[in-house]
Amino acid sequence: MRSKSAETQDIARREKCPRRVFWVLSVVIGLVVFHGFSDVARAADRGYGFAVFGVIDAVSVKPGQAVAAGDVLARLDDRVYRARLNTARSALDLANNAVTLAEKEYDRVKQRYDDLSASGQALEQADVGLRTAKRDRAKAEEAHLRAQWDLDHATLTSPVAGTVKSVSGYRGLLANPAIAAPPVVVITTP
């Protein structure tokens, strides 16, 4: 038989657990989308902010304005993101060329090995060179995808149709998704 104190502790522990989970989920989700920022916010109000770090270059909406899903709400100064994408694209081109050359070298050494004019060590070196080039290409592809994602998210678009309730973002404001800041735009949905 359990004591009344142990049962009370179990009930208290069960009541606390969902709150902890909700808090963690709110923090994770809050990095991209801010939900109802104040106690007086209605359930239909949703705040939106940038998923990437940067300085706001332009805010395209005003309070009271109707927006459709996909409308541009605000833009970051994306020069850094464009430069990173161009650099990543160049690195990917170089990595693709390196793989092409490594494949040709491997094929050449493999043919010589088959003709008994190249050593097993030379074939292994060509194989290592090819694997290294492919690994480097995979890293370059990943960097290219990340740079493209960052550039795509430097523009904040409305995911829903509604009316702009408030705009706290302005040109020159530093948008940092890593901190809990007010949303750039709050939209009321019907």
BALOBA-1460 file (C-alpha; in Angstrom, 3 decimals):
// residues 190
<rec num="1" residu="m" x="0.000" y="0.000" z="0.000"/>
<rec num="2" residu="r" x="1.396" y="3.345" z="-1.005"/>
<rec num="3" residu="s" x="1.325" y="6.287" z="1.288"/>
<rec num="4" residu="k" x="-0.786" y="9.326" z="0.575"/>
<rec num="5" residu="s" x="2.431" y="11.359" z="0.232"/>
<rec num="6" residu="a" x="3.797" y="9.055" z="-2.515"/>
<rec num="7" residu="e" x="0.508" y="9.258" z="-4.437"/>
<rec num="8" residu="t" x="0.518" y="13.046" z="-4.157"/>
<rec num="9" residu="q" x="4.090" y="13.156" z="-5.497"/>
<rec num="10" residu="d" x="3.151" y="10.914" z="-8.448"/>
<rec num="11" residu="i" x="0.199" y="13.146" z="-9.323"/>
<rec num="12" residu="a" x="2.374" y="16.250" z="-9.073"/>
<rec num="13" residu="r" x="5.060" y="14.620" z="-11.262"/>
<rec num="14" residu="r" x="2.480" y="13.675" z="-13.934"/>
<rec num="15" residu="e" x="1.061" y="17.198" z="-13.931"/>
<rec num="16" residu="k" x="4.504" y="18.771" z="-14.362"/>
<rec num="17" residu="c" x="5.651" y="16.536" z="-17.221"/>
<rec num="18" residu="p" x="3.267" y="17.853" z="-19.902"/>
<rec num="19" residu="r" x="4.175" y="21.416" z="-19.007"/>
<rec num="20" residu="r" x="7.859" y="20.676" z="-19.448"/>
<rec num="21" residu="v" x="7.239" y="19.051" z="-22.810"/>
<rec num="22" residu="f" x="5.074" y="21.960" z="-23.920"/>
<rec num="23" residu="w" x="7.759" y="24.436" z="-22.877"/>
<rec num="24" residu="v" x="10.470" y="22.593" z="-24.832"/>
<rec num="25" residu="l" x="8.266" y="22.310" z="-27.903"/>
<rec num="26" residu="s" x="7.398" y="25.994" z="-27.634"/>
<rec num="27" residu="v" x="11.079" y="26.938" z="-27.572"/>
<rec num="28" residu="v" x="11.909" y="24.744" z="-30.566"/>
<rec num="29" residu="i" x="8.926" y="25.935" z="-32.583"/>
<rec num="30" residu="g" x="9.428" y="29.525" z="-31.454"/>
<rec num="31" residu="l" x="12.699" y="29.798" z="-33.352"/>
<rec num="32" residu="v" x="10.825" y="30.023" z="-36.634"/>
<rec num="33" residu="v" x="7.213" y="30.818" z="-35.805"/>
<rec num="34" residu="f" x="6.066" y="32.751" z="-32.767"/>
<rec num="35" residu="h" x="2.648" y="31.739" z="-31.494"/>
<rec num="36" residu="g" x="0.379" y="34.242" z="-29.732"/>
<rec num="37" residu="f" x="2.984" y="36.561" z="-28.235"/>
<rec num="38" residu="s" x="0.993" y="37.995" z="-25.322"/>
<rec num="39" residu="d" x="-1.679" y="36.846" z="-22.894"/>
<rec num="40" residu="v" x="-4.274" y="38.951" z="-24.698"/>
<rec num="41" residu="a" x="-3.495" y="37.524" z="-28.132"/>
<rec num="42" residu="r" x="-6.404" y="35.703" z="-29.690"/>
<rec num="43" residu="a" x="-6.051" y="32.096" z="-30.789"/>
<rec num="44" residu="a" x="-6.219" y="33.230" z="-34.424"/>
<rec num="45" residu="d" x="-3.217" y="35.570" z="-34.087"/>
<rec num="46" residu="r" x="0.092" y="34.146" z="-35.266"/>
<rec num="47" residu="g" x="3.444" y="35.870" z="-35.232"/>
<rec num="48" residu="y" x="6.091" y="35.206" z="-37.880"/>
<rec num="49" residu="g" x="9.799" y="35.898" z="-37.901"/>
<rec num="50" residu="f" x="12.865" y="35.012" z="-39.918"/>
<rec num="51" residu="a" x="14.506" y="31.589" z="-39.723"/>
<rec num="52" residu="v" x="17.933" y="33.073" z="-40.521"/>
<rec num="53" residu="f" x="20.068" y="35.810" z="-38.978"/>
<rec num="54" residu="g" x="20.301" y="39.190" z="-40.716"/>
<rec num="55" residu="v" x="19.359" y="42.835" z="-40.942"/>
<rec num="56" residu="i" x="15.876" y="43.639" z="-42.193"/>
<rec num="57" residu="d" x="16.088" y="45.460" z="-45.510"/>
<rec num="58" residu="a" x="12.377" y="46.044" z="-46.150"/>
<rec num="59" residu="v" x="9.000" y="45.421" z="-44.571"/>
<rec num="60" residu="s" x="6.313" y="45.057" z="-47.229"/>
<rec num="61" residu="v" x="3.123" y="45.151" z="-45.121"/>
<rec num="62" residu="k" x="1.312" y="47.510" z="-42.764"/>
<rec num="63" residu="p" x="-1.206" y="46.883" z="-39.975"/>
<rec num="64" residu="g" x="-4.698" y="46.336" z="-41.331"/>
<rec num="65" residu="q" x="-3.456" y="45.132" z="-44.716"/>
<rec num="66" residu="a" x="-4.946" y="41.912" z="-46.117"/>
<rec num="67" residu="v" x="-2.400" y="39.278" z="-47.127"/>
<rec num="68" residu="a" x="-2.693" y="36.022" z="-49.029"/>
<rec num="69" residu="a" x="-0.640" y="32.907" z="-48.458"/>
<rec num="70" residu="g" x="2.700" y="33.400" z="-50.201"/>
<rec num="71" residu="d" x="2.722" y="37.216" z="-50.032"/>
<rec num="72" residu="v" x="6.072" y="38.745" z="-49.091"/>
<rec num="73" residu="l" x="5.973" y="40.207" z="-45.586"/>
<rec num="74" residu="a" x="9.589" y="41.341" z="-45.188"/>
<rec num="75" residu="r" x="13.080" y="40.809" z="-46.603"/>
<rec num="76" residu="l" x="16.531" y="40.649" z="-45.068"/>
<rec num="77" residu="d" x="19.574" y="42.219" z="-46.672"/>
<rec num="78" residu="d" x="20.541" y="39.100" z="-48.614"/>
<rec num="79" residu="r" x="23.902" y="40.169" z="-50.067"/>
<rec num="80" residu="v" x="25.808" y="37.905" z="-47.665"/>
<rec num="81" residu="y" x="23.542" y="34.963" z="-48.486"/>
<rec num="82" residu="r" x="23.924" y="35.550" z="-52.239"/>
<rec num="83" residu="a" x="27.716" y="35.673" z="-51.866"/>
<rec num="84" residu="r" x="27.687" y="32.447" z="-49.822"/>
<rec num="85" residu="l" x="25.540" y="30.769" z="-52.474"/>
<rec num="86" residu="n" x="27.899" y="31.872" z="-55.251"/>
<rec num="87" residu="t" x="30.893" y="30.607" z="-53.256"/>
<rec num="88" residu="a" x="29.156" y="27.303" z="-52.554"/>
<rec num="89" residu="r" x="28.194" y="26.960" z="-56.234"/>
<rec num="90" residu="s" x="31.832" y="27.520" z="-57.273"/>
<rec num="91" residu="a" x="33.057" y="25.014" z="-54.677"/>
<rec num="92" residu="l" x="30.527" y="22.477" z="-55.973"/>
<rec num="93" residu="d" x="31.707" y="23.009" z="-59.559"/>
<rec num="94" residu="l" x="35.302" y="22.456" z="-58.459"/>
<rec num="95" residu="a" x="34.330" y="19.336" z="-56.524"/>
<rec num="96" residu="n" x="32.479" y="17.943" z="-59.547"/>
<rec num="97" residu="n" x="35.558" y="18.563" z="-61.702"/>
<rec num="98" residu="a" x="37.752" y="16.865" z="-59.095"/>
<rec num="99" residu="v" x="35.498" y="13.785" z="-59.139"/>
<rec num="100" residu="t" x="35.623" y="13.666" z="-62.943"/>
<rec num="101" residu="l" x="39.426" y="13.826" z="-62.904"/>
<rec num="102" residu="a" x="39.655" y="11.232" z="-60.112"/>
<rec num="103" residu="e" x="37.359" y="8.879" z="-62.051"/>
<rec num="104" residu="k" x="39.511" y="9.238" z="-65.160"/>
<rec num="105" residu="e" x="42.657" y="8.640" z="-63.134"/>
<rec num="106" residu="y" x="41.152" y="5.568" z="-61.479"/>
<rec num="107" residu="d" x="40.038" y="4.170" z="-64.849"/>
<rec num="108" residu="r" x="43.512" y="4.807" z="-66.307"/>
<rec num="109" residu="v" x="45.297" y="3.128" z="-63.387"/>
<rec num="110" residu="k" x="42.773" y="0.263" z="-63.349"/>
<rec num="111" residu="q" x="43.440" y="-0.383" z="-67.039"/>
<rec num="112" residu="r" x="47.178" y="-0.339" z="-66.423"/>
<rec num="113" residu="y" x="46.721" y="-2.675" z="-63.429"/>
<rec num="114" residu="d" x="44.687" y="-5.072" z="-65.584"/>
<rec num="115" residu="d" x="47.478" y="-4.935" z="-68.187"/>
<rec num="116" residu="l" x="49.971" y="-5.760" z="-65.391"/>
<rec num="117" residu="s" x="51.827" y="-2.474" z="-65.837"/>
<rec num="118" residu="a" x="50.653" y="-0.808" z="-62.589"/>
<rec num="119" residu="s" x="50.990" y="-1.991" z="-58.989"/>
<rec num="120" residu="g" x="48.205" y="-2.753" z="-56.564"/>
<rec num="121" residu="q" x="49.432" y="0.174" z="-54.497"/>
<rec num="122" residu="a" x="48.908" y="2.556" z="-57.419"/>
<rec num="123" residu="l" x="45.378" y="1.214" z="-57.857"/>
<rec num="124" residu="e" x="44.674" y="1.682" z="-54.132"/>
<rec num="125" residu="q" x="45.979" y="5.257" z="-54.292"/>
<rec num="126" residu="a" x="43.713" y="5.998" z="-57.251"/>
<rec num="127" residu="d" x="40.781" y="4.460" z="-55.359"/>
<rec num="128" residu="v" x="41.522" y="6.581" z="-52.272"/>
<rec num="129" residu="g" x="41.755" y="9.672" z="-54.474"/>
<rec num="130" residu="l" x="38.378" y="8.889" z="-56.035"/>
<rec num="131" residu="r" x="36.720" y="8.270" z="-52.649"/>
<rec num="132" residu="t" x="38.190" y="11.487" z="-51.266"/>
<rec num="133" residu="a" x="36.924" y="13.468" z="-54.257"/>
<rec num="134" residu="k" x="33.435" y="11.989" z="-53.849"/>
<rec num="135" residu="r" x="33.450" y="12.796" z="-50.117"/>
<rec num="136" residu="d" x="34.503" y="16.369" z="-50.860"/>
<rec num="137" residu="r" x="31.737" y="16.653" z="-53.463"/>
<rec num="138" residu="a" x="29.170" y="15.477" z="-50.904"/>
<rec num="139" residu="k" x="30.361" y="18.179" z="-48.493"/>
<rec num="140" residu="a" x="30.182" y="20.793" z="-51.264"/>
<rec num="141" residu="e" x="26.640" y="19.677" z="-52.159"/>
<rec num="142" residu="e" x="25.621" y="20.005" z="-48.520"/>
<rec num="143" residu="a" x="27.135" y="23.502" z="-48.283"/>
<rec num="144" residu="h" x="25.370" y="24.485" z="-51.515"/>
<rec num="145" residu="l" x="22.000" y="23.240" z="-50.234"/>
<rec num="146" residu="r" x="22.483" y="25.084" z="-46.941"/>
<rec num="147" residu="a" x="23.429" y="28.314" z="-48.723"/>
<rec num="148" residu="q" x="20.358" y="28.009" z="-50.977"/>
<rec num="149" residu="w" x="18.128" y="27.356" z="-47.940"/>
<rec num="150" residu="d" x="19.539" y="30.400" z="-46.144"/>
<rec num="151" residu="l" x="18.938" y="32.626" z="-49.184"/>
<rec num="152" residu="d" x="15.397" y="31.295" z="-49.612"/>
<rec num="153" residu="h" x="14.626" y="32.068" z="-45.956"/>
<rec num="154" residu="a" x="15.954" y="35.630" z="-46.159"/>
<rec num="155" residu="t" x="12.495" y="36.490" z="-47.504"/>
<rec num="156" residu="l" x="9.616" y="36.155" z="-45.052"/>
<rec num="157" residu="t" x="6.401" y="35.097" z="-46.755"/>
<rec num="158" residu="s" x="2.968" y="34.654" z="-45.260"/>
<rec num="159" residu="p" x="2.037" y="30.997" z="-44.823"/>
<rec num="160" residu="v" x="-1.654" y="31.909" z="-44.360"/>
<rec num="161" residu="a" x="-4.253" y="34.333" z="-45.641"/>
<rec num="162" residu="g" x="-5.367" y="36.945" z="-43.150"/>
<rec num="163" residu="t" x="-5.021" y="40.511" z="-41.973"/>
<rec num="164" residu="v" x="-1.829" y="42.028" z="-40.605"/>
<rec num="165" residu="k" x="-2.492" y="42.835" z="-36.952"/>
<rec num="166" residu="s" x="0.870" y="44.380" z="-36.081"/>
<rec num="167" residu="v" x="4.337" y="44.930" z="-37.502"/>
<rec num="168" residu="s" x="7.250" y="45.177" z="-35.080"/>
<rec num="169" residu="g" x="9.973" y="44.758" z="-37.693"/>
<rec num="170" residu="y" x="11.531" y="47.720" z="-39.449"/>
<rec num="171" residu="r" x="14.381" y="48.450" z="-41.841"/>
<rec num="172" residu="g" x="17.714" y="48.099" z="-40.027"/>
<rec num="173" residu="l" x="16.411" y="45.817" z="-37.258"/>
<rec num="174" residu="l" x="18.626" y="42.836" z="-36.503"/>
<rec num="175" residu="a" x="16.629" y="39.610" z="-36.927"/>
<rec num="176" residu="n" x="18.060" y="36.815" z="-34.815"/>
<rec num="177" residu="p" x="16.086" y="33.554" z="-34.675"/>
<rec num="178" residu="a" x="18.250" y="32.282" z="-31.798"/>
<rec num="179" residu="i" x="16.723" y="34.701" z="-29.285"/>
<rec num="180" residu="a" x="13.152" y="35.097" z="-28.135"/>
<rec num="181" residu="a" x="12.236" y="38.357" z="-29.802"/>
<rec num="182" residu="p" x="8.846" y="39.731" z="-30.793"/>
<rec num="183" residu="p" x="7.664" y="38.443" z="-34.167"/>
<rec num="184" residu="v" x="8.334" y="40.659" z="-37.169"/>
<rec num="185" residu="v" x="4.686" y="40.452" z="-38.278"/>
<rec num="186" residu="v" x="1.540" y="39.225" z="-36.512"/>
<rec num="187" residu="i" x="-1.284" y="38.023" z="-38.764"/>
<rec num="188" residu="t" x="-4.897" y="37.450" z="-37.725"/>
<rec num="189" residu="t" x="-6.542" y="34.603" z="-39.567"/>
<rec num="190" residu="p" x="-10.295" y="34.492" z="-40.139"/>
